[in-house]
């Protein structure tokens, strides 16, 4: 019983943590992407007024 309960808790932990882990990776990726785009968009800021971020 104890072993099964342990496995369930581990499974639940992975279910909750895995999406957060993926979200963190995606957030880092998008942050890097945005930083690259911001340097490019800074010159086109007057033209791209519709770009709200």
The first five atom37 places (N, CA, C, CB, O) and aatype in JSON, in Angstrom:
{
  "aatype": [20, 20, 20, 20, 20, 20, 20, 20, 20, 20, 20, 20, 20, 20, 20, 20, 20, 20, 20, 20, 20, 20, 20, 20, 20, 20, 20, 20, 20, 20, 20, 20, 20, 20, 20, 20, 20, 20, 20, 20, 20, 20, 20, 20, 20, 20, 20, 20, 20, 20, 20, 20, 20],
  "atom_mask": [
    [1, 1, 1, 1, 1],
    [1, 1, 1, 1, 1],
    [1, 1, 1, 1, 1],
    [1, 1, 1, 1, 1],
    [1, 1, 1, 1, 1],
    [1, 1, 1, 1, 1],
    [1, 1, 1, 1, 1],
    [1, 1, 1, 1, 1],
    [1, 1, 1, 1, 1],
    [1, 1, 1, 1, 1],
    [1, 1, 1, 1, 1],
    [1, 1, 1, 1, 1],
    [1, 1, 1, 1, 1],
    [1, 1, 1, 1, 1],
    [1, 1, 1, 1, 1],
    [1, 1, 1, 1, 1],
    [1, 1, 1, 1, 1],
    [1, 1, 1, 1, 1],
    [1, 1, 1, 1, 1],
    [1, 1, 1, 1, 1],
    [1, 1, 1, 1, 1],
    [1, 1, 1, 1, 1],
    [1, 1, 1, 1, 1],
    [1, 1, 1, 1, 1],
    [1, 1, 1, 1, 1],
    [1, 1, 1, 1, 1],
    [1, 1, 1, 1, 1],
    [1, 1, 1, 1, 1],
    [1, 1, 1, 1, 1],
    [1, 1, 1, 1, 1],
    [1, 1, 1, 1, 1],
    [1, 1, 1, 1, 1],
    [1, 1, 1, 1, 1],
    [1, 1, 1, 1, 1],
    [1, 1, 1, 1, 1],
    [1, 1, 1, 1, 1],
    [1, 1, 1, 1, 1],
    [1, 1, 1, 1, 1],
    [1, 1, 1, 1, 1],
    [1, 1, 1, 1, 1],
    [1, 1, 1, 1, 1],
    [1, 1, 1, 1, 1],
    [1, 1, 1, 1, 1],
    [1, 1, 1, 1, 1],
    [1, 1, 1, 1, 1],
    [1, 1, 1, 1, 1],
    [1, 1, 1, 1, 1],
    [1, 1, 1, 1, 1],
    [1, 1, 1, 1, 1],
    [1, 1, 1, 1, 1],
    [1, 1, 1, 1, 1],
    [1, 1, 1, 1, 1],
    [1, 1, 1, 1, 1]
  ],
  "atom_positions": [
    [[0.83, -1.21, 0.0], [0.0, 0.0, 0.0], [0.87, 1.27, 0.0], [-0.94, 0.0, 1.22], [0.62, 2.22, -0.75]],
    [[1.88, 1.24, 0.85], [2.73, 2.43, 0.97], [3.45, 2.71, -0.35], [3.75, 2.25, 2.11], [3.57, 3.85, -0.79]],
    [[3.94, 1.62, -0.97], [4.66, 1.78, -2.23], [3.74, 2.38, -3.31], [5.23, 0.43, -2.71], [4.13, 3.27, -4.05]],
    [[2.52, 1.87, -3.37], [1.56, 2.35, -4.36], [1.23, 3.82, -4.11], [0.26, 1.49, -4.33], [1.17, 4.61, -5.05]],
    [[1.03, 4.17, -2.85], [0.72, 5.55, -2.5], [1.87, 6.48, -2.9], [0.43, 5.67, -0.98], [1.67, 7.58, -3.4]],
    [[3.09, 6.0, -2.66], [4.29, 6.76, -3.0], [4.35, 7.03, -4.5], [5.56, 6.02, -2.55], [4.65, 8.13, -4.95]],
    [[4.04, 5.96, -5.26], [4.07, 6.11, -6.71], [3.02, 7.11, -7.19], [3.85, 4.75, -7.39], [3.26, 7.87, -8.12]],
    [[1.85, 7.09, -6.56], [0.78, 8.03, -6.94], [1.21, 9.47, -6.68], [-0.53, 7.71, -6.17], [0.98, 10.36, -7.49]],
    [[1.85, 9.68, -5.51], [2.3, 11.05, -5.19], [3.37, 11.52, -6.17], [2.84, 11.11, -3.75], [3.37, 12.67, -6.6]],
    [[4.27, 10.61, -6.51], [5.33, 10.94, -7.48], [4.71, 11.27, -8.83], [6.35, 9.77, -7.62], [5.1, 12.23, -9.49]],
    [[3.74, 10.44, -9.24], [3.05, 10.66, -10.51], [2.37, 12.02, -10.53], [2.03, 9.54, -10.77], [2.46, 12.76, -11.51]],
    [[1.67, 12.35, -9.44], [0.99, 13.64, -9.35], [2.0, 14.79, -9.38], [0.15, 13.71, -8.06], [1.77, 15.82, -10.01]],
    [[3.12, 14.59, -8.69], [4.17, 15.62, -8.68], [4.66, 15.87, -10.1], [5.35, 15.2, -7.77], [4.84, 17.02, -10.52]],
    [[4.88, 14.78, -10.85], [5.33, 14.93, -12.24], [4.26, 15.6, -13.1], [5.7, 13.56, -12.83], [4.57, 16.43, -13.95]],
    [[2.99, 15.23, -12.86], [1.9, 15.83, -13.62], [1.85, 17.34, -13.41], [0.54, 15.19, -13.22], [1.58, 18.11, -14.34]],
    [[2.12, 17.77, -12.17], [2.09, 19.21, -11.89], [3.38, 19.92, -12.31], [1.84, 19.44, -10.4], [3.33, 21.05, -12.79]],
    [[4.52, 19.26, -12.12], [5.8, 19.92, -12.35], [6.22, 19.9, -13.82], [6.88, 19.27, -11.52], [6.84, 20.85, -14.3]],
    [[5.88, 18.82, -14.54], [6.31, 18.71, -15.94], [5.79, 19.85, -16.81], [5.85, 17.38, -16.51], [6.56, 20.44, -17.57]],
    [[4.47, 20.19, -16.74], [3.98, 21.33, -17.52], [4.65, 22.64, -17.13], [2.48, 21.46, -17.36], [4.92, 23.48, -17.98]],
    [[4.92, 22.81, -15.83], [5.62, 24.02, -15.37], [7.03, 24.08, -15.95], [5.68, 24.06, -13.83], [7.51, 25.14, -16.34]],
    [[7.68, 22.92, -16.0], [9.03, 22.82, -16.56], [9.02, 23.2, -18.04], [9.59, 21.39, -16.38], [9.86, 23.98, -18.5]],
    [[8.06, 22.64, -18.78], [7.91, 22.95, -20.21], [7.61, 24.43, -20.38], [6.79, 22.08, -20.85], [8.17, 25.09, -21.26]],
    [[6.7, 24.97, -19.53], [6.33, 26.38, -19.61], [7.55, 27.26, -19.36], [5.22, 26.71, -18.61], [7.72, 28.29, -20.01]],
    [[8.4, 26.86, -18.42], [9.61, 27.61, -18.12], [10.55, 27.66, -19.31], [10.33, 27.01, -16.92], [11.12, 28.7, -19.63]],
    [[10.71, 26.51, -19.98], [11.57, 26.45, -21.16], [11.0, 27.34, -22.26], [11.7, 24.99, -21.67], [11.74, 28.09, -22.9]],
    [[9.68, 27.25, -22.48], [9.04, 28.08, -23.49], [9.17, 29.55, -23.16], [7.57, 27.7, -23.64], [9.41, 30.37, -24.05]],
    [[9.01, 29.89, -21.89], [9.13, 31.29, -21.46], [10.53, 31.81, -21.73], [8.79, 31.42, -19.95], [10.7, 32.93, -22.21]],
    [[11.54, 31.0, -21.42], [12.93, 31.4, -21.69], [13.14, 31.59, -23.18], [13.91, 30.34, -21.15], [13.76, 32.57, -23.6]],
    [[12.62, 30.64, -23.98], [12.76, 30.71, -25.44], [12.11, 31.98, -25.99], [12.15, 29.46, -26.09], [12.7, 32.69, -26.79]],
    [[10.86, 32.24, -25.55], [10.14, 33.42, -26.02], [10.8, 34.7, -25.54], [8.68, 33.38, -25.56], [10.84, 35.69, -26.28]],
    [[11.34, 34.7, -24.31], [12.03, 35.87, -23.77], [13.24, 36.2, -24.62], [12.45, 35.63, -22.3], [13.49, 37.36, -24.95]],
    [[14.0, 35.17, -24.99], [15.17, 35.36, -25.84], [14.75, 35.88, -27.21], [15.96, 34.04, -25.98], [15.39, 36.77, -27.77]],
    [[13.66, 35.31, -27.74], [13.14, 35.7, -29.04], [12.7, 37.17, -29.01], [11.95, 34.79, -29.46], [12.98, 37.94, -29.94]],
    [[12.0, 37.55, -27.93], [11.51, 38.92, -27.8], [12.66, 39.91, -27.67], [10.58, 39.04, -26.61], [12.61, 41.0, -28.23]],
    [[13.7, 39.52, -26.93], [14.87, 40.39, -26.77], [15.52, 40.65, -28.12], [15.88, 39.77, -25.8], [15.95, 41.76, -28.4]],
    [[15.59, 39.6, -28.95], [16.15, 39.74, -30.3], [15.27, 40.68, -31.12], [16.28, 38.36, -30.99], [15.77, 41.55, -31.84]],
    [[13.95, 40.49, -31.02], [13.01, 41.29, -31.8], [12.96, 42.73, -31.31], [11.63, 40.68, -31.74], [12.78, 43.65, -32.1]],
    [[13.12, 42.94, -29.98], [13.06, 44.29, -29.43], [14.17, 45.17, -29.99], [13.15, 44.24, -27.9], [13.95, 46.34, -30.28]],
    [[15.37, 44.6, -30.15], [16.48, 45.37, -30.7], [16.18, 45.76, -32.15], [17.8, 44.56, -30.61], [16.57, 46.84, -32.61]],
    [[15.5, 44.87, -32.86], [15.13, 45.17, -34.25], [13.96, 46.15, -34.3], [14.77, 43.86, -35.0], [13.94, 47.06, -35.13]],
    [[12.97, 45.95, -33.41], [11.77, 46.77, -33.44], [11.99, 48.17, -32.86], [10.67, 46.08, -32.67], [11.2, 49.07, -33.13]],
    [[13.05, 48.35, -32.08], [13.3, 49.66, -31.47], [13.45, 50.75, -32.54], [14.55, 49.61, -30.59], [13.08, 51.9, -32.33]],
    [[14.02, 50.36, -33.69], [14.18, 51.33, -34.78], [12.85, 51.57, -35.5], [15.25, 50.84, -35.78], [12.62, 52.65, -36.04]],
    [[11.99, 50.55, -35.5], [10.69, 50.66, -36.19], [9.56, 50.97, -35.22], [10.38, 49.37, -36.94], [8.4, 50.69, -35.53]],
    [[9.87, 51.54, -34.07], [8.85, 51.79, -33.05], [7.83, 52.81, -33.53], [9.49, 52.26, -31.75], [6.64, 52.67, -33.26]],
    [[8.27, 53.83, -34.24], [7.35, 54.87, -34.72], [6.37, 54.31, -35.76], [8.14, 56.05, -35.32], [5.23, 54.75, -35.82]],
    [[6.83, 53.36, -36.55], [5.97, 52.75, -37.56], [5.02, 51.72, -36.95], [6.82, 52.1, -38.66], [3.85, 51.62, -37.33]],
    [[5.55, 50.96, -35.98], [4.76, 49.87, -35.4], [4.12, 50.33, -34.09], [5.65, 48.61, -35.15], [4.5, 49.87, -33.01]],
    [[3.17, 51.22, -34.19], [2.46, 51.68, -32.99], [1.41, 50.66, -32.54], [1.81, 53.03, -33.25], [1.02, 50.65, -31.37]],
    [[0.95, 49.83, -33.46], [-0.05, 48.82, -33.12], [0.56, 47.65, -32.35], [-0.72, 48.31, -34.38], [-0.17, 46.8, -31.84]],
    [[1.89, 47.59, -32.27], [2.58, 46.5, -31.58], [2.64, 46.8, -30.09], [4.01, 46.28, -32.15], [3.54, 47.51, -29.63]],
    [[1.67, 46.26, -29.33], [1.64, 46.47, -27.88], [2.22, 45.26, -27.17], [0.19, 46.74, -27.39], [1.76, 44.13, -27.39]],
    [[3.24, 45.48, -26.32], [3.81, 44.37, -25.57], [4.32, 44.84, -24.23], [4.93, 43.69, -26.36], [4.84, 44.04, -23.45]]
  ]
}
